[in-house]
Amino acid sequence: MSLSIKPLVATLLLVGATQAIAASSVDLAVKGLITPSSCTPTLSNGGAVDYGKLSAKDLNADSKTPLPQQTLQLTVTCDAATLMALEGKDNRAGSDYANDSMEYGLGLINGNEKLGGMKLGLRNPVADGVAARVIGSDNSGNTWYVDYMFTDDNILSVADASTVAPMPVQLFNADLQITPFIAPTNQLTLTNEAAIDGSVTLTVKYL
């Protein structure tokens, strides 16, 4: 008789334990901060870089063809000294030839051919008139490291020369360096004109 009772007791105890930890409600927490100041980013030349027309015959067949590096002036103007960072979002996501997290796409041609890619970096940063340095974070600002390149999963901020932590800034200036390349032409169909169509949105993130 005892052999048949023990399994039954174990089952009853398990059911009782399940009922004891079951909850009939759950909490939702909505958090955040509203900052009294705002920051506005701008780029020289309206944020446009135009390489004009390139001949397919001048491009490398078996390797990437680097295009001349271009520089635009980035300015972030805030109402008051503000802790902020910049995020670069690839508006042509999935079109980067190398599938590299440090590169942004130049668009697709012929439906599915990846035309190339480009790297973006901030150089010569100046914070409120004083030379500074660029720092990056790949965990939404929990930790920081010295870096100047935008990636598809990081943010960039500004620090002074002695720390690796964001500093409040009212006026931030830097050179935005754009370094693009065209994919090997033996992987592209270039019988018609193909548009270089890179597009990135830089967004201010408040820290």
N, C-alpha and C positions, 0 to 999 in steps of 0.2 A: 504493500500500500504506500509505503514511504516514497518509492520511486516515482509513483504517479503524482504525488502531491508536490514535490519539489519543483518540477517544471511549471506547474500552475502558479505557485507562489512567486516564482521569478517573473512570470509574465505579468502578474498583477502589480508587482513592485515597479516594473518598467513602465507600465501604463500610468501608474501614479506619478512617477517622476516626470514623465512627459507633460502631464497636465499641470504639474507644479511650476514648470518653467515657461509654459505658454503665456504669451502676452496678448492683451486685447487692444493695445494702443502702441503707437510709435511716435517719437518726437522728430520734428523737422526744425532745424536751426538755419536761419537765413542771416548771414553776417556780411559786414563790409564797412567801409568808411567813405564818407563824402568829403572830398577835399575842397577847401574854399578857393584854391587857385587852380588855374588851368594852363596848359602848355600847348603851343601851336608849332608844329614842324613845317619848315619850308625848304625847298630845293631850288638852287639856281637853274636858270634856263627852263623853268617850268617842269623840272624833273625829267627832261627829255634828252636822250643820247641817240644821235642818228649817225650811222656809219655809211649812209648813202648806198650806192649800188656796188656790189662786189662781184667780180667775175668768177664763175665756178671753176674756170681753168687755173685760177690763182690759188685755189684751196688745195690742201693736202688730201691725197686719196687714201692713204693708209694710216694717217695720224690726225690728231686734232690740229686745227689751224687757229692759233691765238690771234685775237684782234687787238689793236692798240688799246692800252688801258686809258680810260677816260675818268675825269674827276669832276664831280659836282660839289658845290658848297652846301652843306647841310647846316641849317640854323634852327634851334629850338628856343622859342621865346615863351617864358612863363610869367604869369602875373606877379609872382613873388618867388623867392627861393624855394624850390620844390624838389623832393626826391622823386626821380623819374628814371625811366629806361625806355629803350626803343626796341620794337619787335619788327622783324621783316617777314611778311607773309608772301609766299610765292603765288601769284595769281595764275601761273601756268604750271601748277603742281603736277608732277608725273611726266613732265616733258624734259627734265634734265637728262642729258645723254648718259652721264656716268652714274646716275642714281646715287649721287654723293650728297650727304646731308649738309655739306658746306657749299653747295652750288644751287643755283636757281635756274629754272628752265628757260629756253628761248622759244618755246612753242613747238607745236607739231606741224609737219608738212605732209601732204598726201594722206592725211588721216591718222597715220600712226608712226611716222618717222620723226625721231627726236633730232631737232636741228642742231642742238648744242647745249651750252650752259654758261653760267657766269658766276663769279664770286664777288661778294660785296664786303667792303671793309671800311672802318672809320679810322682816319689818320689825322695827326696834328690837332688833337682836341684842345679846345680852349674853353674854360669855365669861368664866366664872369670876368673875362679879360686876363685870366691867369692860365698858363700852360698846365694841362692836366693829363690824365691817361684814361684809356677806355678799359672797362672791365666787363666780364660776361658772366652769365648764370644760366645753367640748363635745368634748374629746378625752381623756377618762378621766383628767384631772389632769395632762397634760403641760404645758399652759399655762393661765393663769388671767386673768380680767378681772373688773372690778367689776360685779356684777349681783345682783339679788334675786329674779328670776322663775324659777320652774321651767319647763322645756320638756320635750318628749318625748325630747330627746337630750342633756341636760346633767346636771351634778351641781352642788350648791351646798355651799360650805364657809364657814368663818369666818376672818377675818384681823383684824389690828390696824389702826389708822388710818393707819399709815405704809407698809404693804407690801401687795402683791397676791399673797400666798402663804398657804396654809393654816397655821394655828397650832395646836399641841396644846391641847386643851381637855378639862376633866373635866366641867364643867357648862355646857351651852349652853341659852340661852333665847331665844325669838323669838316675834313675833306672826305666825301663819300667816293671811294675808289671802286670803279666798275671794271672787272676784268673778264671779258667774255671769250668764248671760243666756238668754232664751228666743228661739228662732228666730222669724222673721216667721210669724204664724199663717196667712197665705195659702199657706204651704207645709206646713201641718200639718193633719191630720184630727183635730179635737178634739170629735167627737160623743160620746165617752165620756171618763171620767176618764183622764188620762195621768200616769204617775208620773215625777217628776224623780228620776233614778237615777244620779247621778254617784258615782264611786268611784275613789279614788286610793290607792295604797300607797306610803308613804314608807319607804325602806330606808336604813339606815346602810351606807356604803361606807368601808372602812378604806384609808387612803392610805399 
